[in-house]
Amino acid sequence: EGGGGVGERAPPRQHAEKCLATFHGKDIVIKSVDRFKQMCVVKYGSLWSAWRHSLDVDGNGRMTQVDFAKACQFLGVKAVQKLWSEIDTRALGFITLSEIDPEVSELFAELEKLLLEKFSSSKEGWRKIFDPDNSLRCDMPAFGAGCVTLGFRGKGKNCNERFFKLLRPEPGRSYLTYDDLWIDKDPNEFKSATSA
């Protein structure tokens, strides 16, 4: 008679509150930029991949606070304002890859600059330097050789290998594609009527 026996049920409201508390107790609480970055690497394979596929989805190289809030909502992160204030330290109202991953930002800018100095587009450069056999893939040895051919210096002894790993969209994947690094704005390579 109301003694709280094993077969007795809690009132519906208490049961719902208990279930909700249990459910939210399993939430992964992200309250620091480092934990946010770790979560991005777990979900996307690298900070570069997270930047390309979740944070800077329009590919303009910038992310506003509104875009950041939307990305955080998608990722289940609730401490948006706290994280934003820690990332946007210059209070510009937007962030770039350099605030998320300064190392990759610097290395990628150097790689892209070298490609565009020597070729009319990053796609042409990628094909001629990193994918000359048109396999649509570039493994780590080919990437390293391509970086050397291009004159890419990077930093440190094993920079090309480290850079390759920092760009991978999945941990352990043995190759990169053009689409892993750039948005392919002309995947079918249509020629305009004026250039034909």
C-alpha positions as a Python dict, from the first residue, in 0.01 Angstrom:
ca = {
    (1, 'E'): (0, 0, 0),
    (2, 'G'): (223, 274, -125),
    (3, 'G'): (534, 129, 44),
    (4, 'G'): (754, 167, -263),
    (5, 'G'): (775, -204, -337),
    (6, 'V'): (953, -352, -636),
    (7, 'G'): (643, -383, -852),
    (8, 'E'): (522, -31, -776),
    (9, 'R'): (549, 242, -1040),
    (10, 'A'): (640, 604, -986),
    (11, 'P'): (386, 867, -1082),
    (12, 'P'): (416, 961, -1454),
    (13, 'R'): (571, 1302, -1388),
    (14, 'Q'): (845, 1156, -1163),
    (15, 'H'): (909, 878, -1413),
    (16, 'A'): (946, 1131, -1698),
    (17, 'E'): (1181, 1350, -1494),
    (18, 'K'): (1392, 1048, -1398),
    (19, 'C'): (1414, 933, -1760),
    (20, 'L'): (1505, 1284, -1877),
    (21, 'A'): (1774, 1317, -1607),
    (22, 'T'): (1918, 977, -1703),
    (23, 'F'): (1913, 1070, -2072),
    (24, 'H'): (2083, 1408, -2019),
    (25, 'G'): (2326, 1252, -1774),
    (26, 'K'): (2474, 1067, -2072),
    (27, 'D'): (2529, 1390, -2271),
    (28, 'I'): (2885, 1468, -2362),
    (29, 'V'): (2932, 1814, -2220),
    (30, 'I'): (3167, 2026, -2428),
    (31, 'K'): (3276, 2332, -2233),
    (32, 'S'): (3627, 2396, -2365),
    (33, 'V'): (3774, 2465, -2707),
    (34, 'D'): (4008, 2167, -2668),
    (35, 'R'): (3714, 1931, -2605),
    (36, 'F'): (3529, 2088, -2899),
    (37, 'K'): (3830, 2020, -3122),
    (38, 'Q'): (3857, 1663, -2991),
    (39, 'M'): (3490, 1604, -3070),
    (40, 'C'): (3539, 1743, -3423),
    (41, 'V'): (3833, 1508, -3482),
    (42, 'V'): (3634, 1210, -3355),
    (43, 'K'): (3334, 1297, -3574),
    (44, 'Y'): (3512, 1419, -3890),
    (45, 'G'): (3857, 1259, -3875),
    (46, 'S'): (4047, 1589, -3859),
    (47, 'L'): (3994, 1954, -3779),
    (48, 'W'): (4047, 2028, -4149),
    (49, 'S'): (3763, 1794, -4244),
    (50, 'A'): (3539, 1939, -3972),
    (51, 'W'): (3613, 2287, -4103),
    (52, 'R'): (3531, 2189, -4462),
    (53, 'H'): (3220, 1981, -4393),
    (54, 'S'): (3058, 2129, -4085),
    (55, 'L'): (3200, 2465, -3991),
    (56, 'D'): (3274, 2649, -4318),
    (57, 'V'): (3005, 2477, -4524),
    (58, 'D'): (2977, 2755, -4783),
    (59, 'G'): (3353, 2747, -4842),
    (60, 'N'): (3410, 3121, -4807),
    (61, 'G'): (3691, 3075, -4553),
    (62, 'R'): (3498, 3244, -4270),
    (63, 'M'): (3247, 3139, -4013),
    (64, 'T'): (3015, 3382, -3838),
    (65, 'Q'): (2881, 3336, -3488),
    (66, 'V'): (2541, 3243, -3632),
    (67, 'D'): (2701, 2974, -3849),
    (68, 'F'): (2899, 2854, -3548),
    (69, 'A'): (2582, 2830, -3339),
    (70, 'K'): (2412, 2626, -3613),
    (71, 'A'): (2710, 2392, -3640),
    (72, 'C'): (2719, 2353, -3260),
    (73, 'Q'): (2347, 2275, -3256),
    (74, 'F'): (2402, 2006, -3521),
    (75, 'L'): (2691, 1864, -3318),
    (76, 'G'): (2494, 1876, -2992),
    (77, 'V'): (2719, 2136, -2829),
    (78, 'K'): (2537, 2369, -2592),
    (79, 'A'): (2807, 2606, -2460),
    (80, 'V'): (2807, 2805, -2785),
    (81, 'Q'): (2865, 3154, -2642),
    (82, 'K'): (3147, 3040, -2414),
    (83, 'L'): (3325, 2855, -2696),
    (84, 'W'): (3274, 3142, -2940),
    (85, 'S'): (3428, 3395, -2702),
    (86, 'E'): (3730, 3165, -2655),
    (87, 'I'): (3775, 3113, -3031),
    (88, 'D'): (3698, 3466, -3158),
    (89, 'T'): (3958, 3627, -2933),
    (90, 'R'): (3995, 3929, -3164),
    (91, 'A'): (3616, 3991, -3147),
    (92, 'L'): (3586, 4026, -3524),
    (93, 'G'): (3247, 3855, -3541),
    (94, 'F'): (3387, 3576, -3756),
    (95, 'I'): (3655, 3310, -3735),
    (96, 'T'): (3876, 3140, -3991),
    (97, 'L'): (4056, 2808, -4000),
    (98, 'S'): (4354, 2977, -3835),
    (99, 'E'): (4155, 3012, -3510),
    (100, 'I'): (4054, 2644, -3519),
    (101, 'D'): (4378, 2489, -3648),
    (102, 'P'): (4660, 2739, -3707),
    (103, 'E'): (4907, 2471, -3820),
    (104, 'V'): (4688, 2332, -4097),
    (105, 'S'): (4577, 2680, -4196),
    (106, 'E'): (4936, 2787, -4252),
    (107, 'L'): (5041, 2467, -4429),
    (108, 'F'): (4735, 2459, -4655),
    (109, 'A'): (4779, 2826, -4749),
    (110, 'E'): (5139, 2751, -4852),
    (111, 'L'): (5034, 2444, -5054),
    (112, 'E'): (4753, 2631, -5231),
    (113, 'K'): (4978, 2930, -5303),
    (114, 'L'): (5241, 2708, -5465),
    (115, 'L'): (4981, 2528, -5677),
    (116, 'L'): (4825, 2853, -5797),
    (117, 'E'): (5165, 3005, -5875),
    (118, 'K'): (5247, 2715, -6107),
    (119, 'F'): (4906, 2619, -6246),
    (120, 'S'): (4591, 2796, -6360),
    (121, 'S'): (4381, 2624, -6091),
    (122, 'S'): (4421, 2409, -5783),
    (123, 'K'): (4247, 2129, -5972),
    (124, 'E'): (4496, 2137, -6258),
    (125, 'G'): (4786, 2147, -6010),
    (126, 'W'): (4641, 1861, -5806),
    (127, 'R'): (4608, 1646, -6117),
    (128, 'K'): (4956, 1714, -6250),
    (129, 'I'): (5143, 1699, -5920),
    (130, 'F'): (4944, 1469, -5689),
    (131, 'D'): (4735, 1257, -5927),
    (132, 'P'): (4924, 1225, -6257),
    (133, 'D'): (4788, 873, -6324),
    (134, 'N'): (4427, 999, -6281),
    (135, 'S'): (4347, 744, -6010),
    (136, 'L'): (4149, 1017, -5827),
    (137, 'R'): (4351, 934, -5515),
    (138, 'C'): (4680, 1038, -5366),
    (139, 'D'): (4845, 817, -5105),
    (140, 'M'): (5097, 939, -4850),
    (141, 'P'): (5414, 859, -5053),
    (142, 'A'): (5269, 1033, -5362),
    (143, 'F'): (5162, 1328, -5148),
    (144, 'G'): (5512, 1360, -5001),
    (145, 'A'): (5672, 1335, -5347),
    (146, 'G'): (5425, 1590, -5485),
    (147, 'C'): (5505, 1831, -5203),
    (148, 'V'): (5877, 1799, -5278),
    (149, 'T'): (5817, 1849, -5654),
    (150, 'L'): (5606, 2155, -5580),
    (151, 'G'): (5870, 2303, -5350),
    (152, 'F'): (5647, 2282, -5044),
    (153, 'R'): (5862, 2329, -4735),
    (154, 'G'): (5633, 2302, -4437),
    (155, 'K'): (5794, 2275, -4096),
    (156, 'G'): (6000, 1997, -3948),
    (157, 'K'): (6145, 1669, -4064),
    (158, 'N'): (5827, 1470, -4134),
    (159, 'C'): (5610, 1768, -4221),
    (160, 'N'): (5458, 1621, -4539),
    (161, 'E'): (5354, 1303, -4358),
    (162, 'R'): (5211, 1502, -4067),
    (163, 'F'): (5030, 1739, -4304),
    (164, 'F'): (4881, 1442, -4493),
    (165, 'K'): (4749, 1298, -4166),
    (166, 'L'): (4607, 1634, -4055),
    (167, 'L'): (4410, 1661, -4381),
    (168, 'R'): (4257, 1312, -4382),
    (169, 'P'): (3879, 1301, -4344),
    (170, 'E'): (3894, 967, -4163),
    (171, 'P'): (4165, 842, -3928),
    (172, 'G'): (4366, 568, -4093),
    (173, 'R'): (4252, 644, -4447),
    (174, 'S'): (4546, 585, -4678),
    (175, 'Y'): (4467, 844, -4944),
    (176, 'L'): (4342, 1196, -5013),
    (177, 'T'): (4126, 1315, -5299),
    (178, 'Y'): (4091, 1657, -5455),
    (179, 'D'): (3748, 1686, -5291),
    (180, 'D'): (3903, 1633, -4947),
    (181, 'L'): (4091, 1961, -4991),
    (182, 'W'): (3885, 2183, -5220),
    (183, 'I'): (3523, 2223, -5322),
    (184, 'D'): (3501, 2095, -5678),
    (185, 'K'): (3296, 2370, -5841),
    (186, 'D'): (3303, 2197, -6179),
    (187, 'P'): (3296, 1820, -6116),
    (188, 'N'): (3196, 1742, -6475),
    (189, 'E'): (3442, 1995, -6619),
    (190, 'F'): (3197, 2165, -6849),
    (191, 'K'): (3355, 2410, -7087),
    (192, 'S'): (3177, 2737, -7147),
    (193, 'A'): (3055, 2812, -7497),
    (194, 'T'): (3299, 3102, -7526),
    (195, 'S'): (3603, 2887, -7444),
    (196, 'A'): (3512, 2608, -7690),
}
